[in-house]
Amino acid sequence: MAKNANIPCSICGDAPALYPELIEDLIRWGITSISVSLDAVESTYMAIAKAEKRIIPTSRRNL
């Protein structure tokens, strides 16, 4: 519902770092920001980039 109403939605915690396969679902569900511990930033960033490449069409990424 938040996604359809253009309301930013965040998640904070260890789940995205511990379960990177969850990141693609989080993006699909409309999560607009993910907060993780400092030691997990790089791996989480890479997982987000990989997931976005799979689910966001190239034409939309360049907007």
C-alpha positions in Angstrom: 0.0 0.0 0.0 2.8 2.4 0.8 4.3 1.8 -2.7 1.0 2.6 -4.4 0.6 5.8 -2.3 4.3 6.9 -3.0 5.1 6.8 0.7 8.8 6.1 1.4 9.2 2.8 3.3 12.4 1.7 5.1 13.8 -1.4 6.8 16.5 -1.5 9.4 18.3 -4.5 10.8 20.4 -7.5 10.0 18.0 -9.4 7.8 19.1 -7.9 4.4 22.7 -8.6 5.2 22.1 -12.2 6.6 19.6 -13.1 3.8 20.6 -11.2 0.7 18.1 -13.2 -1.3 15.4 -11.2 0.6 16.5 -8.0 -1.0 14.8 -8.6 -4.3 11.5 -9.1 -2.5 12.0 -6.0 -0.4 12.5 -4.0 -3.6 9.4 -5.5 -5.2 7.4 -4.8 -2.0 8.3 -1.1 -2.3 11.0 -0.7 0.3 12.8 2.5 -0.6 15.7 2.4 1.8 17.6 -0.3 3.6 19.8 0.3 6.7 22.4 -2.2 7.8 25.4 -2.2 10.0 28.6 -0.6 8.7 30.3 -4.0 8.1 27.4 -5.1 5.8 27.1 -1.9 3.7 29.3 -3.1 0.8 27.8 -6.5 0.4 24.2 -5.2 0.8 24.9 -2.4 -1.7 26.1 -5.0 -4.2 23.1 -7.3 -3.6 20.7 -4.3 -4.1 22.4 -3.4 -7.4 22.2 -7.0 -8.6 18.5 -7.3 -7.6 17.6 -3.9 -9.3 19.3 -5.0 -12.5 17.1 -8.1 -12.5 13.8 -6.4 -11.8 14.0 -2.8 -13.1 13.9 -2.5 -16.9 17.0 -0.8 -18.4 14.9 2.1 -19.7 13.6 2.9 -16.2 17.0 2.8 -14.6 18.2 5.7 -16.9 15.4 8.1 -15.8 
